[in-house]
Amino acid sequence: MSTFSVPIKRIRAIEAHPNADAIEFAVIDGYRSIVKKGEFAPGDLVAYIPESSLLPEELLKRLNLWDAEKGCGKLTGKEGNRVKAIKLRGELSQGICYLMPGDARHEGEDVSLLLGITKYEPPIPVSMAGEVFNAGQELTLHFDVENWKSPFPTSCRPVKRWFSPRNCTAPAPWWPCCLSRTRRKKPSARRRTS
């Protein structure tokens, strides 16, 4: 089951951007987010806003991501308020770091309700009108798969192998750990006897 949250996270490291002087990377749980140089330091607690987040107008203005002339945000989507992974100067940025003002927050705390951030739900195409409907999260089961970079210790625990990789019909990237543990034997040269 997939969860959506805007957690308070600690910045693990700051990495230099190889193609820019004014920006750098903040590394949070394996994700790299591009930030202004000198704005954050390793160990800072920030609200990590992940991909597929919809930001309210007030937060876009606080982050300097609001275009007053156009009346919309500078991010993706029709209203310019959706966070998406992008490449800046050839390097991938996944999410936004936001330094929370005011009270001290605890690491792991979810601040999505406090900031007014919601998850992006794609609209139903007009060509499918009447055939399907978006029931929302209240009426449906959650079936998304967690991102492998998320800190869920149970998702990568060793499991008892109940099948042989030779009998597995799934493509190789589906289960890399079972395929990497098993070495294929080279076929022995068989002698033909006549």
N, C-alpha and C positions, 0 to 999 in steps of 0.2 A: 504494500500500500504506500503510495507516495504522499508525502506531507509537504505543505507549503508553509514556510516561516521566514521571517526576517530576523535572524538570530544576532545577538551581540557576540562578536568573535574577537579573538586576540590576533593581531597581525604577527605572523610568524617571522617574516623577513621582508626586507625592502631590497629589490633588485634594480639595477640600472637598466634603462632602455637602451639597446644597442644603436638605435637610429635617431635618438632625440636627446636634447639637453634639458628641456623644461619639464619632462614627465618621467616617472619611474613606476615600477610595479610594486604593489602591496600583495604579499602572498598570504592567503587565508585558506587553510585546510586544503591545499592543493590547487586552489583557484588563484588566478593572477588577475588583479584589477589595476587598471592604469589610474594613477593619481598624480596630482601636481607635485613637483619636486619639493621636498622639505616639508610637506603638509603633514605627513604621518611618520612615525618612528616604530621600529619593532617593539612589540609589547603593548601598543595602544589598543584600547578596547573601542571597536567601531561597530555600527550596525551594518551587516553585510546584506545588501539588497541583491538577491539572485536574479538570474534570467527569468523571463516570463512574469515579471512584476509590473503592475500598473501603479504609477505614482500619482498622487493628487497634485493639483496645481500649486498649492502652498509649498510643498516639498520641492517641486521643480524650481520654484523661485529661490528657495534657500540654497539649492545646489547650483544656481546660475545656469540652469538648463531650460529657462523659459524665454521664448522669443516674444517680446511685447508687441512688436509690429504685426506679426502674423496672428497673435493670440493663441499660440499653441506651444507645446514643448519642443525641444531639440532632439528628442529621442526618436525611436521608430513608432510605427503605427499611425492611424488616421489622426489621432489627437497629439501625437508626438510624446506620449507618456509611457511607452512600453520599453522595458529594459531588454536588450538583446545582446548576444555576444558579437563583438565587432573587432575588426583589425584596425589598429592605429599605427601607421608607419610600419606595416608588415608584421606586427605582433598582436596576438590575440588577447583581448580583455573580456573577462567573464564577470559581469556584475559591477556594482557600485559600492564604494566604501563611504559611509556617512558617520561623521563624528557627532554623537548625540549631545545636545546641549543640556545643561541643568544637572539633575540628579545622577549620582553614580549608578551604573547598571551592573548587573551580574552577568558573567560569561554564560552563554547558553540561553539567556532570556529572550523570548519572542516579543518583538516590538512592532509587529505588523499592524495590530489594531491601534496602537498609540500613534503611529505615523500615517495611518489611513491607507496602507498599501494592500492591494488585493492581487490575486493571481489572474493572469490573462487567460480567458476562455475564448478560443476561436469562434467566430460567428458561423452560423449555419449558412451555406451558400444558398442564394435565391433559387437556383435550379432544383434544390431539394426541398423547397417549401411544401409543407403538408405531408412529407414522407417521414421526416424525423423532427425531433425537437430537443432543445437543450434543457434537460430536467434539472440541471444544477447539482451542486454537491450535496444538498440536503436529501435528494430523492434517489441518488445513484450510489453504487459501490465505487470505491476508489480502486482503480486498476493500473495506475501509472507505476512505473518501475523507478526505484530510487536511483539517483546518480551514483556511480561507483566511487566518486570522490567524497561523497557525504560521509560524515563520521558515524557510521553504524557498524559497530564491531561484529554483530551477528551476521552481517551480509557476506563477509569474506572468511568465515570460520572454516576449518577443514571439515569435510564431510566424508562419510564412508562411501567409497566408490562402489556402486552397485551395478555398474555396467563396464564393459571393456571398451576402450576408445576405438578399437578396431570394428566393433559392432555399432558404434554411434553413427547415426545418419546426419547429425547436425553439422553445419559448417564449422571449420576449425576455430574461428574467433568466438564461437558461442561458449565454449568451455575450455579456455586455454590452459587452466591449471591441470586438468586431467591429461591433456595431450602432452604437456611439457614434462610430466613425471614419467611418462612411458616412452621408452626408446624403442624405435622400430629396429628389428633385427634385419641385417642385410640378408638378402636371399642367398642361400648357399648354392653353389654351382652343382647341379645334379649331373651325374654321369649317366650317359645312355648305355645301356647294355643291349647288345644285339644277340 
